[in-house]
Amino acid sequence: MTLRSPLVGGRARVAVVATPFGFGPSSKAYSIGQVLARDHHLDVAYYGTDSALDFFAAQPDAAARPLDDPPPGQDPPALRSADAVVNVLAPELIGTDRLAARTYYVDSLGFMWTAADVPPDSPLHRVRAYLAQDLFGSVAHLARLGLRDVIPVSGIVARPPAAPPTVPAPAGPPGGTAARGPGRPRVLVQLGGLGNPAGHTSGRVYLALVERLLAAVRDDSAVEMTAAMNHANGAFTLRAGVPVRQLSAADFHTALGRCDVVLSSPGMTTLVEVSRAGRPYIPLPPQNWSQVLICRHLSARSAHDLWPFLTAPYDGIAEGAPEAAKAVAVQEVNRRLGRDDGYAARYARLARHAVGNPETPDLGAPFDGAHEVAAVVAADLAARRSAVEPTTEATAS
């Protein structure tokens, strides 16, 4: 297939998109876009809908624009005009083979897909490059599904800002334990974008559950909490008696550096960020099916009883069901747990034990995935440019 050449004599234009599945995919997309713009001097623009657009718009240095739905069988106009598209977990945006040939697809959850997710006619078999965050055996799993040229990358996270002298250094290495700060532990509650295939209802059900759990954990006033989450223009509200903010990527890194422990839904991006920062971590229940699977993987790596306690209520969900159906099933389990006084009390006891016996997750190292993806994209664009630009001799003749 003939590719449209990158703009000769100017900077290549890169469109960055992500699925509106919480903040994880958009956070990774932003991290990659920042490296492409800063280190490779490419012209980067961010496009999204719902929680992805919410995340991009919250970044002070990102050109964020809404992405219009294209007619069936066509590509969004903004993506058609780009020289390259970095697409994080949004195969539905690849409408034609022409766009697939300019798409660098980034998969941060490769361990969770089934054969039904990547059928032979999937555009994922025809993208310019398929790159996967290689956690929990993702690349090997994708190969078993027929995706055999996947490029493995490490944990995809943004480069943290330089820490001011007053911010304490990370408390310990990934995989180890870390001591709490003096006085009451400072807990950062990270709830992310709250978006998934079940829609806003799922986010509201989850927040109702979290409100009960936070109240139970704080019952003895043993911890100091602040929360970070997507407000989605007023669609989501957390009534838990704690300060709540929607943080930019830089703000989150600052908050991460100042807290003693992170209490969060077990999203992959937050876990990788916490692992790199060396912060102790305590999981909340999963928001969606990918987080159920993440809980299962981490349950085998942790000494805490909290992980298997969290996974058990979701064991009855059919793993072969469509992704949207599994999202709704998780939502309904969370609705039931939100009404269970015994569940909240048990969770609070296990969470307090985890605060007193901190663990840091160990995954994603060496945390260079954003640079690794950007290097592949930039090198390929440079090769395409050099193949079409006239040489000095050709120009002279």
C-alpha positions in Angstrom: 0.0 0.0 0.0 1.3 3.5 -0.9 1.6 5.8 2.1 1.1 9.5 1.9 4.5 11.0 2.5 5.2 13.1 5.6 5.2 16.8 4.7 8.4 17.5 2.8 10.2 20.6 4.2 8.0 20.8 7.3 7.3 18.9 10.5 5.3 15.8 10.3 1.8 16.0 11.8 0.9 13.4 14.4 -2.6 12.9 15.6 -2.8 11.3 19.1 -6.0 9.5 20.1 -7.1 7.2 22.9 -10.2 5.2 23.8 -12.4 7.0 26.5 -11.8 4.2 28.9 -11.0 6.0 32.1 -7.8 8.1 32.1 -5.3 5.3 31.6 -5.2 5.2 27.7 -5.4 8.9 27.4 -2.6 9.3 30.0 -0.4 7.0 28.0 -1.3 8.7 24.7 -0.4 12.1 26.2 3.0 10.7 27.5 3.9 9.5 24.1 2.7 12.7 22.4 4.9 14.8 24.8 8.0 12.9 23.8 7.2 13.1 20.1 6.8 16.9 20.4 9.6 17.6 22.9 12.3 15.2 21.8 11.5 14.6 18.2 10.1 18.0 17.3 7.0 16.7 15.6 3.7 18.6 15.3 1.4 16.8 17.8 -2.3 17.3 18.3 -4.6 15.4 20.7 -8.2 14.3 19.8 -10.8 12.5 21.9 -14.2 12.1 23.2 -15.7 11.7 26.8 -13.0 10.9 29.4 -10.2 11.0 26.8 -11.0 14.6 25.9 -11.5 15.4 29.5 -7.9 14.3 30.2 -6.3 15.9 27.2 -8.1 19.2 27.9 -6.8 19.2 31.5 -3.2 19.3 30.3 -1.9 22.9 30.1 0.4 22.2 27.2 -1.8 19.9 25.0 -3.7 21.0 21.9 -6.9 19.1 22.6 -9.8 18.9 20.2 -13.0 16.9 20.1 -13.1 14.0 17.6 -16.2 13.9 15.5 -17.8 10.6 14.6 -17.2 9.7 10.9 -19.8 8.1 8.6 -19.7 4.3 8.6 -16.7 3.0 6.7 -14.8 6.3 6.8 -12.1 7.8 9.0 -12.4 10.9 11.2 -11.4 13.9 9.1 -8.8 15.0 11.7 -7.1 11.6 11.4 -7.2 11.5 7.6 -5.2 14.7 7.4 -2.4 13.5 9.7 0.9 12.0 8.6 0.7 9.5 11.4 -1.7 8.5 14.1 -0.7 7.2 17.5 -3.8 5.3 18.7 -4.0 3.9 22.2 -6.6 1.2 22.5 -9.1 2.6 20.0 -9.4 0.2 17.1 -12.9 1.5 16.3 -11.2 4.7 15.0 -9.4 2.8 12.3 -12.1 2.8 9.6 -10.1 2.1 6.4 -6.9 0.3 5.3 -5.5 3.7 4.3 -5.6 4.9 7.9 -4.4 1.6 9.3 -1.3 2.0 7.2 -0.5 5.3 9.0 -1.5 4.1 12.5 0.9 3.2 15.3 -1.3 1.2 17.6 -0.4 1.1 21.3 -1.9 -1.7 23.5 -1.5 -1.4 27.2 -3.8 -4.3 28.1 -2.7 -7.0 25.7 -3.0 -9.7 28.4 -6.8 -9.5 28.5 -7.9 -10.0 24.9 -9.5 -13.1 23.5 -9.6 -14.3 19.9 -13.0 -12.6 19.5 -11.3 -9.2 20.1 -8.9 -9.6 17.2 -10.7 -11.6 14.4 -8.9 -12.1 11.1 -10.6 -9.0 9.6 -9.6 -6.7 12.4 -7.8 -3.6 11.3 -5.2 -4.4 14.0 -3.7 -6.9 11.6 -3.0 -4.1 9.1 -1.6 -1.2 11.2 1.7 0.3 10.5 3.1 -0.9 13.8 1.6 -2.7 16.8 3.3 -1.9 20.1 2.3 -3.5 23.4 3.2 -2.6 27.0 4.6 -6.0 27.9 3.1 -6.7 31.3 1.7 -10.0 32.5 3.0 -11.7 29.4 1.1 -9.5 26.9 3.3 -9.9 23.9 3.3 -13.7 24.1 -0.4 -13.7 24.6 -1.0 -11.5 21.6 1.2 -13.8 19.5 -1.0 -16.7 20.5 -4.0 -14.7 19.1 -2.2 -14.3 15.7 -0.6 -10.9 16.3 3.0 -12.0 15.7 4.9 -8.8 14.9 4.1 -6.9 18.1 6.8 -4.7 19.4 7.3 -5.0 23.2 7.7 -1.8 25.3 8.1 -1.2 29.0 5.7 0.7 31.3 4.3 3.8 29.5 4.3 6.7 31.9 5.0 10.4 31.6 8.4 11.8 32.7 7.8 13.2 36.2 8.6 16.9 36.8 11.6 17.7 38.8 10.7 17.4 42.5 11.2 20.5 44.6 13.5 20.2 47.6 10.7 20.1 50.1 9.2 16.9 48.5 10.5 13.8 50.2 12.2 11.2 48.0 10.3 8.0 47.2 10.1 5.8 50.2 11.5 2.6 48.8 12.3 0.5 45.7 9.5 -1.2 43.7 8.5 -4.5 45.1 9.7 -3.7 48.6 8.1 -2.0 51.6 8.3 1.7 52.7 7.8 3.5 55.9 5.0 6.0 56.5 5.6 9.7 57.0 5.2 11.2 60.5 1.8 11.6 62.0 -1.4 10.4 60.2 -0.6 8.8 56.8 -1.4 11.0 53.9 -3.5 9.0 51.5 -4.0 10.0 47.8 -7.2 8.4 46.5 -6.9 8.1 42.7 -10.2 7.3 40.9 -9.1 8.2 37.4 -11.5 8.9 34.5 -14.4 6.6 35.6 -15.2 5.8 32.0 -15.8 2.3 30.5 -18.1 0.5 28.0 -21.0 0.5 30.5 -21.2 4.3 30.3 -21.6 6.9 33.1 -24.0 4.7 35.1 -21.0 2.4 35.8 -19.0 5.4 37.2 -21.8 6.6 39.4 -22.4 3.0 40.8 -18.7 2.8 41.5 -18.5 6.1 43.2 -21.4 5.1 45.5 -19.4 2.0 46.5 -16.2 4.0 47.0 -18.0 6.5 49.2 -19.0 3.8 51.6 -15.5 2.3 51.6 -13.8 5.6 52.3 -16.1 6.4 55.1 -15.4 3.0 56.7 -11.6 3.4 56.3 -11.7 6.9 57.8 -14.0 6.0 60.6 -11.3 6.2 63.2 -9.7 9.3 61.7 -6.4 7.5 61.4 -5.7 8.8 57.9 -5.6 12.1 56.0 -7.2 11.8 52.5 -7.4 13.8 49.3 -9.0 12.4 46.1 -8.3 12.8 42.4 -10.9 12.0 39.8 -12.6 13.0 36.6 -15.7 15.3 37.1 -16.8 14.8 33.5 -18.4 18.3 33.4 -20.5 17.5 36.5 -21.4 13.9 35.6 -19.4 12.5 38.5 -19.4 13.6 42.2 -17.7 12.0 45.2 -19.5 12.7 48.5 -16.9 11.3 50.9 -16.0 14.3 53.0 -12.5 14.6 51.4 -11.1 17.3 49.1 -11.6 16.2 45.4 -9.7 17.6 42.4 -9.3 16.8 38.8 -5.5 16.8 38.4 -3.4 17.3 35.3 -0.6 14.9 34.7 1.9 17.2 36.4 -0.4 17.8 39.3 -0.8 14.1 39.8 3.0 13.5 39.9 3.3 16.3 42.5 0.5 14.8 44.6 2.1 11.3 44.2 5.4 12.7 45.5 3.8 14.2 48.6 1.6 11.3 49.7 2.5 8.4 52.0 0.2 5.8 50.3 -2.0 5.6 47.2 -5.5 4.2 47.5 -6.8 3.5 44.0 -8.9 1.4 41.7 -6.4 -1.1 40.2 -5.9 0.6 36.8 -2.7 -0.3 35.0 -1.5 3.2 34.5 -1.8 4.1 38.2 0.0 0.9 39.2 2.9 1.6 36.8 3.1 5.2 38.1 3.1 4.1 41.7 5.6 1.4 41.0 8.0 3.9 39.4 7.6 6.3 42.3 8.1 3.6 44.9 4.9 4.5 46.7 2.9 2.0 48.9 -0.3 1.0 47.3 -3.7 -0.1 48.5 -6.3 -1.3 46.0 -10.0 -0.3 45.8 -12.4 -2.7 44.1 -12.1 -2.9 40.3 -14.1 -0.5 38.1 -14.1 -2.7 35.1 -13.2 -6.1 33.7 -9.5 -5.2 32.9 -9.1 -4.3 36.6 -10.6 -7.6 37.7 -7.8 -9.4 35.7 -5.2 -7.0 37.1 -6.4 -7.9 40.6 -6.0 -11.5 39.9 -2.4 -11.1 38.6 -1.4 -9.0 41.6 -3.1 -11.3 44.1 -0.4 -13.8 43.2 2.4 -11.3 43.9 1.2 -9.8 47.2 1.2 -11.0 50.8 -1.9 -9.0 51.6 -5.3 -10.7 52.0 -6.9 -7.6 50.4 -6.2 -8.7 46.8 -8.0 -12.1 46.9 -10.8 -10.5 48.9 -11.3 -8.0 46.1 -11.3 -10.5 43.3 -13.7 -13.1 44.8 -17.0 -11.2 44.1 -16.3 -11.1 40.4 -15.5 -14.8 39.9 -18.9 -15.6 38.5 -18.6 -13.3 35.5 -18.2 -15.2 32.2 -14.8 -14.5 30.8 -15.9 -15.2 27.2 -18.7 -12.6 27.2 -18.3 -9.5 25.1 -16.4 -6.6 26.7 -19.4 -4.4 27.1 -21.3 -7.3 28.8 -18.5 -7.9 31.3 -18.4 -4.1 32.1 -22.1 -4.2 32.9 -21.6 -7.4 35.0 -18.8 -5.7 37.0 -21.1 -2.7 37.5 -23.9 -4.9 38.9 -21.5 -6.6 41.3 -20.3 -3.2 42.5 -23.9 -2.1 42.9 -24.5 -5.1 45.2 -21.3 -4.5 47.2 -22.3 -0.9 47.7 -25.3 -2.1 49.8 -23.3 -4.7 51.8 -22.4 -3.4 55.3 -20.3 -6.5 56.0 -18.3 -6.0 52.8 -17.5 -2.4 53.7 -16.4 -3.3 57.3 -14.2 -6.2 56.1 -12.6 -4.0 53.4 -11.8 -1.3 56.0 -10.1 -3.8 58.3 -7.9 -5.2 55.4 -7.1 -1.7 54.1 -6.0 -0.4 57.5 -3.8 -3.5 57.9 -2.3 -2.7 54.5 -1.6 0.9 55.5 0.3 -0.4 58.5 2.2 -3.0 56.4 2.8 -1.1 53.2 3.7 -2.8 49.9 4.7 -1.2 46.6 3.7 -2.9 43.3 6.5 -4.1 41.1 5.7 -3.7 37.4 6.5 -1.7 34.4 10.3 -1.2 34.9 12.3 0.4 33.3 9.3 2.7 32.6 10.6 3.9 29.3 7.6 2.9 27.2 6.7 6.4 26.1 10.1 7.0 24.8 10.3 3.6 23.2 7.0 4.1 21.3 8.0 7.7 20.3 11.3 6.4 18.9 9.6 3.9 16.7 7.2 6.4 15.3 9.8 9.1 14.8 12.3 6.7 13.1 9.7 5.4 10.7 8.5 8.9 9.8 12.1 9.9 9.2 12.6 6.8 6.9 9.5 7.7 5.0 10.6 11.3 4.6 14.1 10.3 3.4 12.6 7.9 0.8 10.7 10.7 -0.9 12.7 13.8 -0.4 14.9 14.7 -3.4 18.7 14.4 -2.9 21.0 17.3 -3.5 22.3 15.5 -6.7 18.8 14.9 -8.0 17.9 18.5 -7.4 21.0 19.8 -9.1 20.4 17.7 -12.2 
